[in-house]
Amino acid sequence: MEAFEAAPRTMVLGVGNLLAKDDGIGVYVIRELEHFEFEPAVTVLEVGTAGHQLLNWFATIDNLIIVDCMDAGEEPGQIFKFTADDVRSGRSTDTSLHQMNLLEVLEMARALGNLPQTTIIAVQGEDMTPYGLELTSKVEEALPKVVSLVIEELSKIGVSVLTLKAD
């Protein structure tokens, strides 16, 4: 009898504040991903600006993909991909996620021994001022590219996108 290998437990988190224009890109990506059907081992979740509440989830998963907005002083809509180790080691010191609580949560998970294999996909925002629901045009143009990048990352870790859901 062959041993059955379970699919890696994977979580995709969309981080950001929908009320602060480009800051909401992570949430918009999750809303696009909700049109797809994934293996049962995949959780796709809008977390908004959640912080330390995420720690318990990290202990239950193997892989984590985070989508967020950042300010690296680059061209709006530019997409970045890095790991939690890149952020920790200072290799990304010229960039900073606007939501610093997320970096603190990743460090806490690391200290507790609960940090899953983590990929961060971030989009350079143009306008993250409060009181606006719409993405700027350059960040909106990046949205389908970010969705494709998330699906590509899922594929790299052995997770399949089963189908595009019929609406």
N, C-alpha and C positions, 0 to 999 in steps of 0.2 A: 504494500500500500504506500502510495506517495504522500509525503507530508504536504499539507496545504499551507502556503505562505500567505498570510493576510496582507492586504494592501496597506501601505503606510498610512497611519492616521495623520491627516493633514488638515490644517486650518488656513483659510484665506481671510485676512482681516482688512476691512476698509476703514481707515482712520480719518477723522476730520470733522469739521463743523460746517454743515450745509448753510448756515446763516452767515458765513464769512467767505463768500464767493469761491475762489480757487481752492481754498482750504478744504472744501467738500469733495475734492476729486476722488479720494478713497471710497467714499460712500457711493458716488456715482458709478465707480467701477464695479462695486458689489452689486448694485442694482442691475447693471448690464449682465453680470455673471449669473444672476438669478434666472436668466432666460435659458441657461444650460442645465442639463441634468448630469450630475457627477456620481461617481461611485459612492456607496454609503459611508466609506471611510473619510469622505471630504466634507468639511463644514465651511460654508461661505457665510461670513457674518459682518454686518455693519456694526461697528463699535463706537462710532462717533468720536467722542473725546474720552472714552473710558481709560482708566489708568490701572491702578493696582488690582482691580477686579480681574484682570486678565491672568494673573499669576496662577490661579487654580487650573485654568484651562491648559496652560503651557505644560503642566505636569502630565497631561493626558494625551499629548500628541507627539508625533515624530518629526513633523515638518511644519513650518510656519512661513507663510508669505504675507507680508504686510504691504499695503498700498497706502501712500500718504502724499501730501504736498510738502515741499521743502523750499527753502530759500538758500540757494548756493551762489546767488549773484550772477546766474547764467541767463541764457535766452529763455523767456517764458515758453513753456510747453516742452522743454528738453526733459528727456526721461533718463533717470539714473537707476542703476541696479547695483546693490552691494549687500554684504552680509553683516550680521551682528558683530562679527570679528573685525570687519573693516572699520566700523564705527568705534569699537573699543580700542583698537590698536592705534587710532589716530590717522590711519591711511586716508580717511575722508575728512580731515580736519578743516578743509576749506569749505565744507558743506555742513549744514546743520538742519535737522528736521525742525520745523517750527514748533512741533509738539514735543518739547523736551521730556515730558512725562513718559513718553514711549521709550526713550533711551534709558531712563531710570528703571522702568519696568523690566527691560531686557537685561540690565545689569543685575537687578534683584533676582531674576529667574536664573541667571548664570551663577550667582552666589549660592542659591538654593539647590543647584544641580538640576534644575528643571528647564533649562533653555533648549528648546528643540532646534534642529537645523533650520536656520532662519535666513530668508531672502527678503530684502526690503526693496520695493520698487517705488521710486519717488518721482514726482513731477515738479519741475520748477514752476512755481506760481508767479503770476503777474500782479494780482490784486487779491490780498487776503484780508481786506478791511471788513469789519462787521457790517451787517445789515444789507446783505445782497445774496440772493439765492442762485444767481446765474454764474456759470463759469465764464471766464474771458475766452475770446475766440481761439487763442493759441492753445490754451489748456484744453478746451473742448475738442480741438482737432487732435490732441494727443490721446483722448479717451479710447478710441478703438485700438490704437497701438498698444496701450497699457493692458487692455483686456486680452489682446492676442499674446502679449508677453507673459501674463499670468498663466494662460493656458499652456504656453510653451514651457514655463517653469514646472507646472504640474506634470507635464509629460516627461520632463527630465528626471523627476523623482519617482516615475512609474505609475502615475495616476492618469486614468483615462477620462476624457470627457465623453460621456455616453451618448448624449443627443442634445440637440437644440430643442427646447420645449416648444410645443405648439401653443400659441396664445389663444 
